Amino acid sequence: MDVLVALTRRTTERERRALTDALLAVSGRRAYEGPARPVGLSHSRGDQEGVSGLKLPGSFS
């Protein structure tokens, strides 16, 4: 599964660690929650070229 995250600000170290831990829980052979699938994560600021034209869904929280 590939995930694209469009950010509006820099992430904090704490946020990056939380995201990494959550993805590692479900990604690859060492996954310990749910079905183990390879997960690829890309991130970009939402105002950068190539990202700004995307229609993004609302918040998932």
C-alpha positions as CSV (number, residue, x, y, z in Angstrom):
1,M,0.0,0.0,0.0
2,D,1.3,3.4,-0.8
3,V,0.4,6.4,1.3
4,L,0.8,10.1,0.3
5,V,0.6,12.6,3.1
6,A,0.1,16.3,2.2
7,L,1.3,18.4,5.1
8,T,0.5,22.0,5.9
9,R,3.4,22.4,8.4
10,R,6.5,20.6,9.5
11,T,6.0,17.6,11.7
12,T,7.5,17.4,15.1
13,E,9.8,14.6,16.2
14,R,7.1,13.2,18.3
15,E,4.6,13.1,15.4
16,R,7.2,11.5,13.1
17,R,7.9,8.8,15.7
18,A,4.2,8.1,16.3
19,L,3.6,7.8,12.5
20,T,6.6,5.5,12.1
21,D,5.5,3.3,15.0
22,A,2.0,3.0,13.6
23,L,3.2,2.1,10.1
24,L,5.7,-0.5,11.4
25,A,2.9,-2.2,13.3
26,V,1.2,-3.2,10.0
27,S,4.1,-3.1,7.5
28,G,6.2,-6.0,6.2
29,R,7.3,-9.3,7.7
30,R,7.7,-7.8,11.2
31,A,4.2,-6.5,11.4
32,Y,2.5,-7.4,14.7
33,E,-1.0,-6.0,14.0
34,G,-3.4,-6.7,11.3
35,P,-2.5,-8.2,7.9
36,A,1.2,-7.7,7.2
37,R,1.5,-5.6,4.0
38,P,4.4,-3.5,2.7
39,V,3.6,0.2,3.3
40,G,5.3,3.0,1.4
41,L,5.0,6.5,2.8
42,S,5.6,9.7,0.9
43,H,5.1,13.1,2.3
44,S,5.1,16.6,0.9
45,R,3.9,20.1,1.8
46,G,0.5,20.6,0.3
47,D,1.5,23.8,-1.4
48,Q,4.3,22.2,-3.5
49,E,3.9,21.7,-7.2
50,G,2.2,18.5,-8.1
51,V,0.4,18.3,-4.7
52,S,-1.5,21.5,-4.7
53,G,-3.9,20.4,-7.5
54,L,-5.0,17.3,-5.7
55,K,-8.4,17.3,-4.1
56,L,-7.8,16.0,-0.6
57,P,-10.4,14.4,1.7
58,G,-11.2,15.8,5.1
59,S,-9.6,14.8,8.3
60,F,-9.5,11.1,9.2
61,S,-9.1,11.6,12.9
